[in-house]
Amino acid sequence: MTDESAPAPRVASPRGQGGQRQQFRREKRDIHGWVILDKPVGMTSTHAVGAVKRLFKAKRAGHAGTLDPLASGCLPIALGEATKTVPFVMNGRKIYRFTVRWGEERDTDDADGQITATSDLRPAREQILAQIPRFVGTISQIPPRFSAVKVEGERAYDLARDGETVTLDARPIEVHRLTLVDMPDPDHAEFTAECGKGAYVRALARDMGRALACLGHIAALRRTAVGSFAENELISLEQLTSICHRAAAGEGSLADALLPVETALDDIPALAVSRADAARLQRGQAVLLRGRDAPIFHGAVYVTASGRLVALAEVDRGEIVPKRVFNLAGLMGSRTRTKGHDDVDRIQPQG
């Protein structure tokens, strides 16, 4: 055990020419792909991204949808050029398993907050089932005060932590499915939910508690899927660390932990072009669709040449117009996808 009050020994930095101290910079590299992280409870999404970025020594990283510190589970993290595909994942549906604790409402709408109201009432199964239809479909939801929603340029959670009164407007969200799974005791109920972009499960628990007149908050929350990324594709920080250490020792490759960039684009059509046309697209030039076999459609596509991702584009009036061009120099993800979900929760294609 060390005494934190004791001054740490000072280590002199090497000096370069002219006596100036040299600054050592961590070497960063071009690495492209998706890590589908199994985020542990207690870690923020930003911290998780930083940890993965450091492990891979990646130049760029970002996540596809915040997961609360209290929550665990699916946090898709994009490295390098995969960051250009983040919106396609963020717009996808999410599946959650969560436990509501009845009888208490909290200022954060989860177990981390302070109790603001209590109730001695506890709902029966029939009462819960009768209320569920109210929370399925397009519903109006007020986000939690402690959320990432911006209020005049400031995050709501920053204002709430500073003791300011935070008033957020209700907004429409989609809840595609809400299922009561279990009631292990009178104080708790377990659910699964499939939601669209912008839905807060904490607010769902709060509003169900109010509708049932018993109050409630989230006691446990796990995200099991985001878009096409499912629970059976998750990888823990411990597993990632082990893979990175083995790769550094020459045993295996970092690419084995990364899904390819185009994995995020499963829901849009792929279009193969010649290398000559690919070169034009990468210079930002539009390319004509030619020949009898040219596809007749319009809308978003991802373009490949010789099996390699080239660009995100729009097809309009027989032209491929590049919107985002990919530069995949460096290490690319090669992990093979695990098909299907390993539980009963499945994301259905949006119609």
HELIX and SHEET records of a PDB file:
HELIX    1   1 GLN A   17  GLY A   19  5                                   3    
HELIX    2   2 SER A   45  PHE A   56  1                                  12    
HELIX    3   3 GLY A   80  THR A   85  5                                   6    
HELIX    4   4 VAL A   86  MET A   90  1                                   5    
HELIX    5   5 ARG A  125  GLN A  131  1                                   7    
HELIX    6   6 ILE A  132  PHE A  135  5                                   4    
HELIX    7   7 ALA A  156  ARG A  161  1                                   6    
HELIX    8   8 VAL A  201  ALA A  211  1                                  11    
HELIX    9   9 GLU A  231  GLU A  233  5                                   3    
HELIX   10  10 LEU A  237  ALA A  248  1                                  12    
HELIX   11  11 LEU A  254  ALA A  257  5                                   4    
HELIX   12  12 VAL A  261  LEU A  265  5                                   5    
HELIX   13  13 ARG A  275  GLN A  282  1                                   8    
SHEET    1   A 4 ALA A  61  HIS A  63  0                                        
SHEET    2   A 4 SER A  72  LEU A  79 -1                                        
SHEET    3   A 4 ILE A  31  LYS A  39 -1                                        
SHEET    4   A 4 LEU A 331  MET A 332  1                                        
SHEET    1   B 7 ALA A  61  HIS A  63  0                                        
SHEET    2   B 7 SER A  72  LEU A  79 -1                                        
SHEET    3   B 7 GLY A 216  VAL A 226  1                                        
SHEET    4   B 7 LYS A  94  TRP A 102 -1                                        
SHEET    5   B 7 HIS A 188  CYS A 195 -1                                        
SHEET    6   B 7 ARG A 171  ASP A 185 -1                                        
SHEET    7   B 7 GLY A 137  GLN A 141 -1                                        
SHEET    1   C 4 ALA A  61  HIS A  63  0                                        
SHEET    2   C 4 SER A  72  LEU A  79 -1                                        
SHEET    3   C 4 GLY A 216  VAL A 226  1                                        
SHEET    4   C 4 PHE A 229  ALA A 230 -1                                        
SHEET    1   D 2 GLU A 104  ARG A 106  0                                        
SHEET    2   D 2 ILE A 115  THR A 118 -1                                        
SHEET    1   E 2 LYS A 150  VAL A 151  0                                        
SHEET    2   E 2 GLU A 154  ARG A 155 -1                                        
SHEET    1   F 5 ALA A 270  ALA A 272  0                                        
SHEET    2   F 5 GLY A 299  ALA A 305  1                                        
SHEET    3   F 5 ARG A 308  ASP A 316 -1                                        
SHEET    4   F 5 GLU A 319  VAL A 325 -1                                        
SHEET    5   F 5 VAL A 287  LEU A 288 -1                                        
END                                                                             
